[in-house]
């Protein structure tokens, strides 16, 4: 080596050593909470997770948790035969470990980490799952997917399962509250980024983590954010809750063996909230823990698409039915909508069913033509239907900041000059206008029909309603498997 090259090499080595030393200092600083933050947020949440008792859950919370479970199971069974789910299984099954947990609606069994991923994908592929409207998080996918697979692998009671489900939903939604909407606005898919905490908390609780281990689990979860809004309309959107479930379970399994992480992963200067969001409300995480339940704000979709399109669908179906409308009568459809509607669902000319789930123009048109917006109305063939495509071109939108996300103002102008108006104040499926238990069962039955026989569908629904009385929660997964 020449003297010049040797000097350059040694100089680079020294610079590298200095960078490493500085980096070590920075890493140590990152583990410290930001003095501007309101205390030990991660610690307060960890204490709640490990101490929250099943017997302290109010009856209304237990009931809503069962509705959440029922809706998730129906969506997972319904999505089990979608092309997306089949591709994921065929890609990963050759590398999977022992058959430890089932895939709802299918006969395959995989190791728990891969089963968690697949059930998470399956439950979200139709975009028909539950929605926490304060954050637009789909809570059940990351949490239920993780703890059902764990319940199959270990003997866990339905009572403990239901408590873990509530804890997981509470964790992810409170963390989501703390950073929404800024976190979402920059492009993160909050179901994935916050859902990982729900899966870690719920799985960690069932594994019996202590408070220190739960801190570590939250930290390991924090370093695994997944989900970009750029993926909406593709198969990858459903990958987000699946990976969040898988990553959260991984975090809890590692922490159970004392795999360490930062003790202040949520609130540290270089922690999750500061890195992933431009604004933070930490009291949303720690305030009224154990007395204010976010699961009571969970909602369930009557339509199989992005939730911000639901008011337009609801109103268009109503106008269609009230006036016996056909597409041939309509000159123009005008929608006054919340700004988020066009940001999320502004696709003008969708080409596939998944694309159609993010087109407010297609959604309004199919609601008028078909009088429905279930999964069948978001198929590739329906998106390419000439009558629906032609009507969607006559749909226009006006952004109106005075309109809330669950509202819409519709005007349909007919060729004969008549104008039909409808204002939807609270869309069906919202907290103020919720789906009934009977409507949830009808939705479940529609999703599962053709996949499971009627008697099996009835049995799975009954197990969801009585989950807290089952001696082994994993029995639900076995009951929901295809023969």
VENNORVEN-V117747 format. One record per residue. N is the residue number from 1. RES is the residue in three letters. PSI is psi in whole degrees, -180 to 180 (NA if undefined). NEAR is the number of other ideal C-beta (glycine too) atoms within 8 Angstrom. Layout:
((N	RES	PSI	NEAR) (N	RES	PSI	NEAR))
//
This chain:
((1	UNK	130	4) (2	UNK	162	5) (3	UNK	-40	5) (4	UNK	-47	6) (5	UNK	-37	8) (6	UNK	-42	9) (7	UNK	-42	8) (8	UNK	-42	8) (9	UNK	-47	9) (10	UNK	-37	8) (11	UNK	-42	8) (12	UNK	-39	8) (13	UNK	-42	8) (14	UNK	-43	8) (15	UNK	-41	8) (16	UNK	-41	8) (17	UNK	-40	8) (18	UNK	-43	8) (19	UNK	-42	8) (20	UNK	-40	8) (21	UNK	-45	8) (22	UNK	-43	8) (23	UNK	-39	8) (24	UNK	-40	8) (25	UNK	-44	8) (26	UNK	-42	9) (27	UNK	-40	8) (28	UNK	-40	8) (29	UNK	-35	9) (30	UNK	-25	11) (31	UNK	-14	9) (32	UNK	142	9) (33	UNK	147	11) (34	UNK	127	10) (35	UNK	-25	4) (36	UNK	-14	3) (37	UNK	153	10) (38	UNK	67	7) (39	UNK	-161	7) (40	UNK	79	8) (41	UNK	-47	15) (42	UNK	-41	15) (43	UNK	-42	11) (44	UNK	-41	12) (45	UNK	-42	16) (46	UNK	-41	13) (47	UNK	-41	9) (48	UNK	-46	12) (49	UNK	-43	13) (50	UNK	-14	12) (51	UNK	-15	6) (52	UNK	127	11) (53	UNK	145	7) (54	UNK	-37	9) (55	UNK	-14	4) (56	UNK	-4	6) (57	UNK	127	12) (58	UNK	154	6) (59	UNK	-40	6) (60	UNK	-34	7) (61	UNK	-44	12) (62	UNK	-42	12) (63	UNK	-44	8) (64	UNK	-33	12) (65	UNK	-37	14) (66	UNK	-38	13) (67	UNK	-40	12) (68	UNK	-45	16) (69	UNK	-45	14) (70	UNK	-47	14) (71	UNK	-43	15) (72	UNK	-46	14) (73	UNK	-41	15) (74	UNK	-43	14) (75	UNK	-39	15) (76	UNK	-42	15) (77	UNK	-46	17) (78	UNK	-38	14) (79	UNK	-3	18) (80	UNK	-24	14) (81	UNK	5	8) (82	UNK	150	10) (83	UNK	-38	5) (84	UNK	-47	11) (85	UNK	-42	16) (86	UNK	-42	9) (87	UNK	-45	9) (88	UNK	-42	13) (89	UNK	-45	13) (90	UNK	-31	7) (91	UNK	-35	6) (92	UNK	-27	12) (93	UNK	-38	10) (94	UNK	-19	4) (95	UNK	4	4) (96	UNK	159	8) (97	UNK	-154	7) (98	UNK	153	4) (99	UNK	98	6) (100	UNK	-23	12) (101	UNK	151	16) (102	UNK	166	12) (103	UNK	120	15) (104	UNK	133	14) (105	UNK	0	16) (106	UNK	170	12) (107	UNK	-17	6) (108	UNK	149	8) (109	UNK	138	9) (110	UNK	174	16) (111	UNK	159	11) (112	UNK	-36	13) (113	UNK	-38	10) (114	UNK	-34	13) (115	UNK	-40	16) (116	UNK	-46	17) (117	UNK	-48	15) (118	UNK	-44	15) (119	UNK	-34	17) (120	UNK	-42	19) (121	UNK	-50	16) (122	UNK	-39	19) (123	UNK	-15	17) (124	UNK	-11	18) (125	UNK	-30	12) (126	UNK	-7	13) (127	UNK	43	11) (128	UNK	7	13) (129	UNK	-178	14) (130	UNK	159	13) (131	UNK	125	12) (132	UNK	102	16) (133	UNK	-23	12) (134	UNK	-28	9) (135	UNK	-10	12) (136	UNK	23	11) (137	UNK	141	13) (138	UNK	95	13) (139	UNK	-38	18) (140	UNK	-37	15) (141	UNK	-56	18) (142	UNK	-37	19) (143	UNK	-55	18) (144	UNK	-38	14) (145	UNK	-41	18) (146	UNK	-50	18) (147	UNK	-23	18) (148	UNK	-41	15) (149	UNK	-42	16) (150	UNK	-36	15) (151	UNK	-28	15) (152	UNK	-38	14) (153	UNK	-38	9) (154	UNK	157	8) (155	UNK	102	5) (156	UNK	135	12) (157	UNK	155	10) (158	UNK	-31	14) (159	UNK	-46	9) (160	UNK	-36	11) (161	UNK	-48	17) (162	UNK	-40	16) (163	UNK	-42	13) (164	UNK	-37	14) (165	UNK	-46	16) (166	UNK	-45	15) (167	UNK	-44	14) (168	UNK	-45	19) (169	UNK	-43	18) (170	UNK	-44	14) (171	UNK	-52	15) (172	UNK	-39	19) (173	UNK	-37	18) (174	UNK	-42	12) (175	UNK	-40	13) (176	UNK	-42	15) (177	UNK	-37	13) (178	UNK	-24	13) (179	UNK	-7	15) (180	UNK	139	12) (181	UNK	-5	5) (182	UNK	-44	10) (183	UNK	-43	13) (184	UNK	-38	11) (185	UNK	-32	6) (186	UNK	-8	8) (187	UNK	2	6) (188	UNK	141	13) (189	UNK	105	13) (190	UNK	-23	16) (191	UNK	-39	16) (192	UNK	-46	16) (193	UNK	-36	14) (194	UNK	-29	15) (195	UNK	-30	21) (196	UNK	-34	19) (197	UNK	-39	14) (198	UNK	-43	18) (199	UNK	-41	25) (200	UNK	-43	19) (201	UNK	-48	19) (202	UNK	-44	17) (203	UNK	-44	19) (204	UNK	-38	17) (205	UNK	-43	15) (206	UNK	-27	14) (207	UNK	-9	10) (208	UNK	32	6) (209	UNK	145	13) (210	UNK	180	7) (211	UNK	-41	10) (212	UNK	-44	7) (213	UNK	-36	12) (214	UNK	-37	15) (215	UNK	-46	14) (216	UNK	-41	15) (217	UNK	-43	19) (218	UNK	-36	18) (219	UNK	-43	14) (220	UNK	-37	15) (221	UNK	-41	15) (222	UNK	-30	15) (223	UNK	7	9) (224	UNK	49	10) (225	UNK	140	11) (226	UNK	138	12) (227	UNK	113	14) (228	UNK	136	7) (229	UNK	-18	10) (230	UNK	-25	5) (231	UNK	-5	12) (232	UNK	135	10) (233	UNK	-3	11) (234	UNK	173	7) (235	UNK	-29	9) (236	UNK	-24	7) (237	UNK	-42	13) (238	UNK	-20	14) (239	UNK	-29	12) (240	UNK	-53	16) (241	UNK	-32	18) (242	UNK	-47	19) (243	UNK	-35	13) (244	UNK	-42	20) (245	UNK	-45	19) (246	UNK	-45	15) (247	UNK	-39	14) (248	UNK	-43	20) (249	UNK	-43	17) (250	UNK	-43	11) (251	UNK	-45	19) (252	UNK	-40	15) (253	UNK	-41	10) (254	UNK	-45	11) (255	UNK	-33	17) (256	UNK	-24	12) (257	UNK	17	6) (258	UNK	36	7) (259	UNK	117	8) (260	UNK	161	4) (261	UNK	-174	14) (262	UNK	144	11) (263	UNK	-8	10) (264	UNK	47	14) (265	UNK	-29	15) (266	UNK	-47	15) (267	UNK	-6	15) (268	UNK	158	14) (269	UNK	-39	9) (270	UNK	28	8) (271	UNK	-174	15) (272	UNK	-52	10) (273	UNK	-40	13) (274	UNK	-33	12) (275	UNK	-37	7) (276	UNK	-2	10) (277	UNK	149	12) (278	UNK	-8	4) (279	UNK	153	6) (280	UNK	143	10) (281	UNK	84	8) (282	UNK	-23	13) (283	UNK	-20	7) (284	UNK	-25	9) (285	UNK	-44	13) (286	UNK	-17	11) (287	UNK	129	7) (288	UNK	37	5) (289	UNK	129	10) (290	UNK	-6	6) (291	UNK	-24	5) (292	UNK	122	6) (293	UNK	119	10) (294	UNK	-24	14) (295	UNK	-22	14) (296	UNK	-12	8) (297	UNK	7	10) (298	UNK	146	14) (299	UNK	166	14) (300	UNK	138	13) (301	UNK	127	14) (302	UNK	-13	11) (303	UNK	144	13) (304	UNK	65	12) (305	UNK	-178	17) (306	UNK	134	10) (307	UNK	-26	11) (308	UNK	-14	13) (309	UNK	-12	13) (310	UNK	-42	15) (311	UNK	-42	13) (312	UNK	-42	17) (313	UNK	-48	14) (314	UNK	-50	14) (315	UNK	-40	13) (316	UNK	-39	15) (317	UNK	-43	13) (318	UNK	-47	10) (319	UNK	-40	14) (320	UNK	-50	12) (321	UNK	-38	8) (322	UNK	-30	6) (323	UNK	5	7) (324	UNK	51	6) (325	UNK	148	11) (326	UNK	159	7) (327	UNK	-33	12) (328	UNK	-20	4) (329	UNK	-15	8) (330	UNK	130	15) (331	UNK	-48	6) (332	UNK	148	9) (333	UNK	121	16) (334	UNK	128	12) (335	UNK	124	15) (336	UNK	119	11) (337	UNK	163	16) (338	UNK	148	12) (339	UNK	-32	8) (340	UNK	-24	8) (341	UNK	-49	17) (342	UNK	-32	11) (343	UNK	-39	6) (344	UNK	-32	11) (345	UNK	40	13) (346	UNK	16	11) (347	UNK	121	12) (348	UNK	-40	5) (349	UNK	77	6) (350	UNK	148	11) (351	UNK	-18	6) (352	UNK	169	9) (353	UNK	-40	10) (354	UNK	-38	11) (355	UNK	-43	12) (356	UNK	-27	16) (357	UNK	-9	12) (358	UNK	33	14) (359	UNK	107	15) (360	UNK	-28	16) (361	UNK	-46	12) (362	UNK	-41	14) (363	UNK	-45	16) (364	UNK	-41	15) (365	UNK	-45	15) (366	UNK	-32	15) (367	UNK	-38	15) (368	UNK	-43	16) (369	UNK	-46	12) (370	UNK	-20	10) (371	UNK	19	8) (372	UNK	166	8) (373	UNK	50	14) (374	UNK	-169	9) (375	UNK	-35	10) (376	UNK	-29	7) (377	UNK	-8	11) (378	UNK	37	16) (379	UNK	164	9) (380	UNK	-40	7) (381	UNK	-37	6) (382	UNK	-38	14) (383	UNK	-31	16) (384	UNK	4	8) (385	UNK	123	9) (386	UNK	-40	6) (387	UNK	-43	8) (388	UNK	-42	15) (389	UNK	-40	13) (390	UNK	-41	9) (391	UNK	-38	14) (392	UNK	-27	13) (393	UNK	-18	7) (394	UNK	10	10) (395	UNK	129	14) (396	UNK	158	8) (397	UNK	147	13) (398	UNK	123	8) (399	UNK	128	10) (400	UNK	106	9) (401	UNK	-16	6) (402	UNK	-13	3) (403	UNK	129	10) (404	UNK	168	5) (405	UNK	-29	8) (406	UNK	18	11) (407	UNK	166	13) (408	UNK	151	14) (409	UNK	120	12) (410	UNK	138	17) (411	UNK	123	9) (412	UNK	122	14) (413	UNK	123	11) (414	UNK	162	11) (415	UNK	-27	6) (416	UNK	5	5) (417	UNK	-13	6) (418	UNK	149	6) (419	UNK	127	8) (420	UNK	125	11) (421	UNK	147	8) (422	UNK	130	10) (423	UNK	121	9) (424	UNK	111	15) (425	UNK	-45	4) (426	UNK	108	8) (427	UNK	149	12) (428	UNK	136	8) (429	UNK	-9	13) (430	UNK	172	11) (431	UNK	-39	7) (432	UNK	-22	6) (433	UNK	66	8) (434	UNK	158	9) (435	UNK	139	10) (436	UNK	167	6) (437	UNK	-40	6) (438	UNK	-38	6) (439	UNK	-37	9) (440	UNK	-40	14) (441	UNK	-39	10) (442	UNK	-40	8) (443	UNK	-46	14) (444	UNK	-49	15) (445	UNK	-42	11) (446	UNK	-41	9) (447	UNK	-38	14) (448	UNK	-17	14) (449	UNK	136	9) (450	UNK	-12	3) (451	UNK	-46	11) (452	UNK	149	11) (453	UNK	158	5) (454	UNK	-43	6) (455	UNK	-37	6) (456	UNK	-38	9) (457	UNK	-46	13) (458	UNK	-41	8) (459	UNK	-44	9) (460	UNK	-43	15) (461	UNK	-43	12) (462	UNK	-35	8) (463	UNK	-35	12) (464	UNK	-44	12) (465	UNK	-26	8) (466	UNK	25	9) (467	UNK	-36	14) (468	UNK	-7	11) (469	UNK	-3	6) (470	UNK	132	13) (471	UNK	-26	4) (472	UNK	110	10) (473	UNK	-28	14) (474	UNK	-17	14) (475	UNK	-26	9) (476	UNK	-42	16) (477	UNK	-42	14) (478	UNK	-39	9) (479	UNK	-27	10) (480	UNK	5	13) (481	UNK	150	12) (482	UNK	149	8) (483	UNK	NA	3))
//
